[in-house]
Amino acid sequence: MLSLIPKNLERTARWFHALADETRLQIVDRLSDGEQCVCDLTGMLGTAQSLLSFHLKTLKEAGILRDRREGRWVYYSLNPEAINELQRLIGSLKPRRGALRVGSKRCD
């Protein structure tokens, strides 16, 4: 079971911050189909390139995206290691066996 030990808290907070925006979630969704050129993402999302660059930078700095340059274009893709770790983290956020039940103890 994965736990949010202190060394992972900062990285986990960066992930949740990066994913706490509709445009960035749309980017992640688009990239789930595979690598995309920034020019294609601009058209798909109907976003100005400067704003899209800001969102891409936020996701890349959080480690959620990877990029590569080919000529004058930059291609973005999901970072599979980060996505797998996010899945494990989210999957671990469920009540543990023997956890306190609602209403089982009164607070005074």
N, C-alpha and C positions, 0 to 999 in steps of 0.2 A: 504494500500500500504506500502510495506517495504521500509525503507530508510536506507542508510548507516550512521547512526548516529555514532559519534566518538567512543562510547564504542564497537561498532561492527566492526569498521574498522580493528583493529588488527586481530580479528578472521577471518574476511573475507579475509584479505591478506594472512593469514596462509592457508586457504582453497585453494585459487588460486595458491599459491606457491606449495602446495602439489599436485595439479592437473596439474601442468605445466610440466609434464614429461610423455613421452610415456609409460614407464614401469609402472609407477604408475596408469596411465589411464587403462592400460591392467589389472592391479590388481583389480581395481574398477569394470571393466567389468566382470572379472571372478567371483568376489564375488557377483555380481548382481544375479547370479544363486543360491546363498546360501553360507553358511559357508564352508570354505576350510581349510584343514590342510596345514601348511607351506611346508610340504614335497610334497604335490600335486601341490601347486603353483610353486614350484621350477621346477618340471617336465613340467608343462603346459607352463611356460614362457621361459624355457630353460635358466634360469639365475642361476648363482652361489648363494649358500645360503647366503653368506656374503653380496652380493649386494642386494639380495632380502630382507634380514633383514633390511638393511638401508632404502629401500623404504617403507617397512611395518612400520618401526618406524616413518618415516616422516608422513605417512598417519594417524597413530595412534595418534601422538602428535598434529596433526591438528584436531583431533576429528572425522575424517571421518570413521575410523575403530575401532572395538572393538576386543578384543582377550580373549581367555580363555585357560587355560592349562588343559590337560587331560593326566596324566602320564607324559611321556617325550615329548609329542607333544603339539604344540600350534596351536589353530584353530582361524582363523580370519573371521570376518563378517563385513558387512557395519553397521554403526551406523544409524538406521532409523531416529532418530531425526535430525542429521546433514544433511542427505540426503534430508529430507523434507524441512529443512530450506534453503538449497542450491537451491532447486527447487523454493521456494518462492522468493528468492533473484534474481535468473536468470529471473523468470517471471516478476519481477518488473522493469527490465531494458528495458523499452520500452518508446518511446516518450510519454510524458504527453500531455494531451489535451491543446491546446493553446501554445505548445512549439514553439520556433522560427523555422521557416522553412528556409531551405537552400536558400540563395539568397534573403530573405525577408528584410534584413538589410545590408547595406554596411558598412564595416569597413573603417575608414579613416586613 
